Amino acid sequence: MKTTKSLFQAGVLGLSLLATSVMAAVPAAEADKLGKSLTPMGAEMAGNADGSIPAWKPLPKNAGSVDGKGFLSDPYASEKPLFTITAQNVDQYKDKLAPGQYAMFKRYPETFKMPVFPSHRGATVPDAVFASIKKNATSTNLVSGGNGLENFETAVPFPIPKTGTEVIWNHITRYRGGSVTRLVTQATPQPNGSFSLVYFQDQFVFRDKMKDYDPANPGNILFYFKQKVTAPARLAGGVLLVHETLDQVKEPRSAWVYNAGQRRVRRAPQVSYDGPGTAADGLRTSDNLDMYNGAPDRYDWKLEGKKEMYIASDSYKLDSPQLKYADIIKAGHINQDLTRYELRRVWHVVATLKEGQRHIYAKRDFYIDEDTWQAAVIDHYDGRNQLWRVAEAHSQNYYNVQVPWYTLETLYDLQSGRYLALGMKNEEKSAYDFGFTATTGDFTPAALRQEGVR
């Protein structure tokens, strides 16, 4: 009888521990901090003690002008750097840098620099999105051992996170306008700086922005993504289609590619994890896109806490339509004279490859901006635990539509001396076009061939 009782108690305890590991919603009293001591996104409302990080002050929609192509003016254009970090003084600031950032100064001591400007915390999203985030705080839970979500709405399931898994889900699901079409370029320069460009035409739509979305039956889809290569000629006409799922363990991501030369559509299971990134010359994996994307199931995620750190922010200058791509792409790294860094608070999460799982990155260190849930820096380590690649995102607030997002993503290979720069649109005919509408029929394999005309 005692044995039976003990087994029953052990079972209850096991179920309790299991429930604790997958539940993530916070009590209503804690969620009530959102919009008070915490911003509606979950960041600390107040600045830091010495004022070098200010209190949150969202940018208004009319913070600057918008030109005929949709490019935004820089609301901070008149500001000068407070100081510039160089290889000569970097040790003075090492405690506020990621190891990968520090390594860039050692790898390129003559050219790598960080101009540090006054900090601004202007990122905001529409009120309806803030309302969904607050609802998520008390209702969204982790499922499938942390690899999926239930009762999730719109963006940011865990504005008051307790674990590294929750923080990474906030990055994966963060608000990016709901839908967008964009024309962007990708460069993979040689060590001497010579480069050619790949041109992409992207369509990106979260499920609740689809015309035929049924909130009563949301399904397992998170968003739809379609990417067409328009140049160079040898690659033009190829199209990638992705159906991103909320629970990729229960239902893996579905992906297809249209090969223009063969005029056929085929499944693309390699478009995930460490499969090769599109036309990236081996310099990024599939899950390097958007700094990090996809199922979190191959890693253990440890939340190290928050820290103050210099990250690339308010990168309007880098997005200027007055620039040519050759002004940005230089040997070793992008033109750091065009960059802007600010002191911010970031969440630090360490991802370690699980026993028995495979990935070319054995460990990743994530530094995620508290105001936007965007990954700002990610350090990538190889199987020898050697720092290999450093990802750095240059972000801006698309204030006219209240969307925080990236201006440019970079991924530096410290071993080869090469890098990838993705997202430049300076010379294109238009900037991002938010508000794109579509139906699920526009994102089917049958629709791919129509996209694949050279």
N, C-alpha and C positions, 0 to 999 in steps of 0.2 A: 504493500500500500504506500509506504514511504517512497519506494522507488518510482511508482507511478506518479505520485505527487511531485517528486523532484523533476521527473521528465516533463510533466505538464508545465511546471514553473519555468524550466529551461526553455521550453517551446515558446511560452508567452514572452520571456525575455528576448529570445531570438527574433520573434516577430516585432517586438517593440524596437529593438535595435535596427531591424530592417526598415521599419516605418520611419525611424529617425533619419536613416541614411537617404531616404528618397523624398521625405517631406521637406518643404523649404519655405512655405508661406509663413509670414510673421503675424503676431497678434495685432488686432486693430489698434490698440494703444500705441504700439511701436510704429505702425504705418502712419499714424497721425503726426509723426515728426516731419513727414514729407510736406514741404511748403512752409515749414516753421524753422526748426533748427537745421533741417536738411532741405536742399533744393527739391523741387518736384521730381528731379531725376535721381536723387539719392546722395548727392555730394554734400559736403559740409557747406552750409550757407555762409558762414563767417570766413574771413581771411585768416592768415596766420598771425602769430604774435607780433612780429616786427613789421607787418604791413607789406612785405615783399610779395605776398600773394593776397590779392584783394578779396573782398566779399563778392559773391555772385551778383552780377548786374547784366541781365540779358540785353543783347543788342536789339534795338527796334528795327522794324522792317525797312525803314527809311534811313538806316545808318549811313548809307552811301548811295551812289548812283549806279544804274545798270545800263550798260551800253546796248547798242542795237543787236549785238550777238549774244547778249546774256551775261557778259563778264561784269564782275562787280568791282567798284572802286574800293580802294583801301581806306577804311575809316581811321587808320593809324599811320597814314603815310607821312605825317610831319614828325613822327617820333624818331629819335636817334638811339643807337645802342647805348645801354648803360655801361657795358664793357664787352670785350670779345675774348672768348676762351681760345687759346692757341696751345701748341705743343710746349711752349715755353712756360706757361702758367697753369697748365691743366691739372697738376697735382693739387693746386689750391682749391679746385672745385670737384675733385674726384668723388667726394661723398654725395654729390648731387648728379652724378652721371651713372648710366648703366655701364657694366663692364665692356659691352660692345662699343659704346660711344667712346669710352676711354681708349679702347684698342684702335679706333680709327685715327686718333691723334698719333699713336705710336707707329701705325702703318703708313701714314701720310703726314709726317711732321712738318713738311714745308708748305702744305697747301690746305690741310683740313683745319677748319675753324668754326666757332659757334658765336655769332653775334647775338648777345642777350639783350632783349628789350624789356620795357615795363610790361608786367603781366596784366592781362585782361581776361575776365571770365564771362564772355558774352554769349556763350552757346545756349540756345533755347530751342524748343520744339512747340508745335501748336498745343493749345490748351486741351484739345480732345485727346492728344497723345499723353499728356501729363495725367489726365483722368484715367486712361487705360493703365498706365504704369502704377498708379496708386491702387487700382483694383487688383492688378497682378500681385501686388505686395502681400495681400491677404488671401489670395485664391490660387495662385500658380504653384504647382508642385513638380518636383523632379520625378521621373519614372525611369524604368529600365536601368536601375542602378546609377542614375544621374545622367543618362545618355539621351533623355527625351523630356518633353514638357507636357503637362496637362493643364487645362483651364488657363491657357495663355491667350492674351489679347494684344495685338498690334506691335508692342515693343517692350524691351527691358522687363523681364519677368521678376528680377530680384533686385529692386532698387536699394534694399538694405541687406546685402549679402553676408553670409556667414562662412562660406566655403569658397575655395578656388573654382570649383565647378560652376557655382552660381555666377561668379564674376565673368567667367569665360562665356557663359550663356548670354550674359548682358551684352558682350561684344558681338556675338553671333547674331543676336536679334535686334540690335540697336536701331533706332529710327534713322532711315536714309531717304525720307521723303515719301515713302510708300511705293513710288514708281518713278522711273527715270529712263530717258534715252540719252545716250551720250556718244560722242565721237572722241576717241582717245588714242594715244600712241604709246608704244613700248620700245625702249632702246636697250640693247645689251652691248655696251661699248667694249672694245678691245682695251688692253692695258694702256695703250698709247692714246686713247680717247676717240679713235675713229669709230664710227657707228653708222648703222642703217636703221630705219624705223619699220615697225609693223603697225598697221592702222587697224583699229577695231571699231565696229559699230555695235554697241551694247543696248539691250533692252532688259530691264530689271523691274519686276513687279512683285510686291508682297501679296499674299493671297487675298487679304481683305480689300485690295484695290482693284481686283478683277471685277469686270461688269457682272459676271455670273456667280459671284461668291455668295454662298448661303451661310450666314452666321449660325444657323441652327444645325448645320452639318459641316463644320469647318474642315474635317478631314485631317490628314497628316502632313499636308503640304505647308511649308513655310513661305517659299517664294519660287518664282519662275525666272530663269535667266537664259537669255539667248545672246550669243556673241558671234558676229560675222567678221571675218578678216576681209578687208577691202584692198589692202596693198601690203607687200609688193606683189607683183603679178604671179610669181611662182606659188604664192599662198592664197591669193584672192579667191573668194567664193566659198571657202571652207566655213562651215557654221557649226557651232557647239550649242546644244540645248541641254539645260539642267532643270530637273524638278527637285528642289531641295526639300527634304522632309524634316519634320520636327523631331522624330524619333528614328534615327538612321540605323539603329540596331534592329528595331522591329521591322522597318521598311527602308532598306538602303536607298541612298540617293540614286535617282534614275538619270542617266546621261546618254546622249546620242550625238554623233557627229555626221555631218554631211560632207563627203569628199567630192569636190567639184570635178576632179579629174575622172573619177570613177562614176560620178553621178549616182551615188547610192548613199543611203542612210544606214548606219550600223550602230549598235550599242557601243558604249564607251565606258566600261567599268573602271578603266584606268584613270578616269577623271575624278580622283579622290585621293586622300592621304598623300603619299609621296610619289604618285604618278606624275609624269612630266607636265609642267605648265605649258600652255599653248604658245608655240613659236618663241620659246624663251631661251633657246640654245643651252638647255640644261641648267640654267641659273636659278630656276625656282621650281618648286613642287606645286601640285594642284592646290594644296591647302595653304600655300603662301599667298594666294590671291586675297585681296582685302585684308592683308597682314596675316589673317588666319581665318579659315572657314572649315565647315564640315563637322563630322561627328567627333565628339571628344573621347570616344571609348578606348583609344589606344594608349592614353596617358593617365597617370595619376596626377591630380591637380592639388597643389598645396598653396593655401593662401598665406603669404608671408606678412601681409599687412599693408599699410600705406607708408609712403615716403614722399618727400619733396624732391623734385627732379626737374632738370632743364629738358624741355621737349619742344619740338618744332610746332609752332602754333601761329594762327592768324597769318597764314602764308599767302596773302593776297599779291604781294610783289612777285612771288614765284609763278603766279597764275596769270600774270599780265599778258594781254594780247599784243603788247608792244615787243615782247621777247620772241626770239627765234629759238628753235630747239637747240641749235648750236651754241646759243648763249648759256644754256642750262647744262648740257652734257659735256663733261670734261674728263680728263684722264683720272682714273682712280675713284672719283666721286663726282656728284653734281657740283655746280658752281655755288659754293657756300656763301659767297657775297650776296646771293639772292635770297638767302634763308633768314628766318626769324625764329629765335628761341625765347621761351618764357619759362619762368619758374612756376610749376604747377604741382598739385598733389596727384599722385598716381597710386593705383593698386598694383602690388607686386605679387604675381602668381608664378609658381614654378611647376612646369609640366615635365614629368619623368616617365619615360617609356615603360609600360607595364611588362612584367615578366612574361615571356612567350609571345609578345607582340613585335611587329616589324615596322620600322620606319628609319629613314636615313638620318633623322634628327633624334638622338637619344635623349636629349633634354632641351627644353625651351624655357627661357625666362621672359615673362610678359610684364610690361609696364603699361597700365591702362589708365587713361585720363579719367579722373573722377567725374568731370562735368559732362562727358559725352559717352562714356563707356567704349570709346575707340582705343584700340591698341596703338600706342605711340611709338614704342620700341619693343622689339622682340629679339633676344639673343638666341642663336641656334648652336647647339653643340653636337659634335659627331660622336661616333661610338667609342672613341678614346677619351671622351669628356674634354675635348679641345674646342675652344670657341672657333666656330667655322664661318657662320654668316650672321650679319647684323642687319635687321630690318628696321627702317626708320620711316615713319609716316609724317608728311608735311600736311597739316590740316588747315581748314578754314571754316568759318561759319557762313553758309549761304543765307545771309540774314534776310534777304527779300522773301524767302520761302520758309524760313525757320528750320533749316536742315544743317546740322553739323556733319561734315564729311571730309574726305581727303582731297587735297590738291594733287599730291604726287606720292606714290609709294616707291621706296628704294630698298634694295636688298643687296648688300655688299658682301662679296666673297673675299674674306681676308686671306685665303690661301692662294687663290688664282690671281688676285688683283683686278678682277672684273666685277661688274655689278649690273643690276637690272633697274631700270627706271620705268614705272608704269603709271599712266594716267595723265600725261601731258596733253593739253588741248590748246596751247597758246596760238598755234597757227591754223586751227580748224575754223570752219565757218560758223560754228555755234558752240556755246558752252553747254552745260547740262540743261536738259529740258525736263523739268519735273512735271508731274501730273499726267504722264502717259497712261492711256487707258487701253485695255485689251480684254479678250475673253480667253478661257482655257483652250479654246480651239486654235488660238494663235500660237500656242506653245505645245503642239503635238508633233510627233515624228513626221506625220503626214505633211505638216506645214513647213518642214525643214527644207525640202527640195525647192520650194518656191523662193526661199531665201538664198539659195545657193547659185544664183545666176552670176557668172563672171561679169 
